[in-house]
Amino acid sequence: MEHVLQQIGIDQYIYLAILLFCIGAFGILYRRNAIVMFMSIEIMLNAANLLLVAFSNYHEDANGQVFVFFTMAVAAAEVAIGLAILVAIYRNIGSIDIDKLKKLKG
């Protein structure tokens, strides 16, 4: 059985990661909903993780895949804390629109 990276090629993984990162950056820049912004950040993080796994596989070294495992664990904790903060904000203000959150300034 031929190696998957030899069948597809590393350049296709790079193009996919660039596309995912651009979609995430577009979501951060043009959407004002906090949940959509969290999802966009996760898409950008997954693009970086995809590149880490692809290059780790290309160089036949497992260090990149181990780093991705820890990155995903930290991202899960970040999402849990971020969603808890958003729930608390929604209970106080009634909206999670970023423009309405400017009232929170001291």
N, C-alpha and C positions, 0 to 999 in steps of 0.2 A: 504494500500500500504506500502510495506516494505521500510525502509530507504535505499537510494542508497549506502551509505557507508557500511551498513551491508551486502548488496548483493555482493559488489566487495571486500571490505576489504581495510584497510588503507595501508597494505603492498604493494598492487598493485600500489597505488599512489606513494609510496616511490620509488619503482623500476622504474616507468615511469619517475619520476623526476631525478633520478640518471642517467638514460639513456639519457634524454634530456640534462642534465648538461654535461655529458661526450661528447656528440656530439658537444655541443657548445665549450667546451674546446679544442677538436680536431680541430675545425674550427679556433680557435684563434691561436693555435700553429703551424698549418701546412699550412695555406693558407696565401698568401701575398697580396690578393686583399682587399682593405679597405672596400668595401661594404660587402663582405663576412664576414669580421671581425665584422662589425656592426651587421649583421644578427646573427652571432654566439653569440655575447654579448646579444642580445635580446632573443635568445633561452635559454641561461643560466639564464637570469632574469625571463623568464617565468617558468622555472623549479622551481626556488625559490618561485614564486607566486603560483604555483600549490601546493607546500607543505604547504604554508601558508593557502590556502583555505581548503585543506584537513584536516589539524590539527584544523583549526577553526571550521570546520563542525564536526569533531570528538569530540571536547570538547564543542560543542554547544555554542560557543561564537563568536560574530560577529566582534570582534576587528581585527582579522586576515584578514577578508574580506575587512574591511575598509582600512586597511594598504595596501592591494593589489590595491585598487582603487587609492590611492595616488601614489603608486609606478608606476602604469601604466601611470598616468598623467606625472610624472617626466620623465619616459622613452620616452614618446612621444615628450616631449620638447627636450630631449637629442638627439633623432634621427633627429629632425628638424634642430637643430643647427649643428650636425655632418654632415648631408648631405649638408647643406649650405657651410660649410667649405670645404667639398670634391669637390663641384662644383667650388668653387673659386680656389682650387688647380689644378683641371683639366683644367681650363681656362688658368692658368699660365704655367703649365708644360706639359699638354697634356696626362697625365697618372695619375692613382690613385694607382699604384703599390707601396707598402710600401718601397721596396728596392730603388726605384728611389726618394723617398721623403727624403732620407738622405742628398741630396744636399741642403736642406733648412737650415741646421745647419749654424750658424753664424760664 
